Amino acid sequence: MAKNPMMPFPMKGSGGAAKKVLGLLFVAALVVLVVKQPTESAQWVKDGWSVAMSAVDSVSTFLTGLAR
């Protein structure tokens, strides 16, 4: 049976225990941040959302300009 030409090198599995530990530490840090500073956390999320929507709007304006 022929090998898949789209995979020129073997892909690693799920990433191992280190990836899981780092993920759990990240989630724990987020929980502690939200519990200790809920107002600031909410403001950071709100600011991040605003920046993301501004970026989407800018890309949309750029693509609209290209289409004209």
Residue pairs with C-beta under 8 A, 6 or more apart in sequence:
33 41
34 41
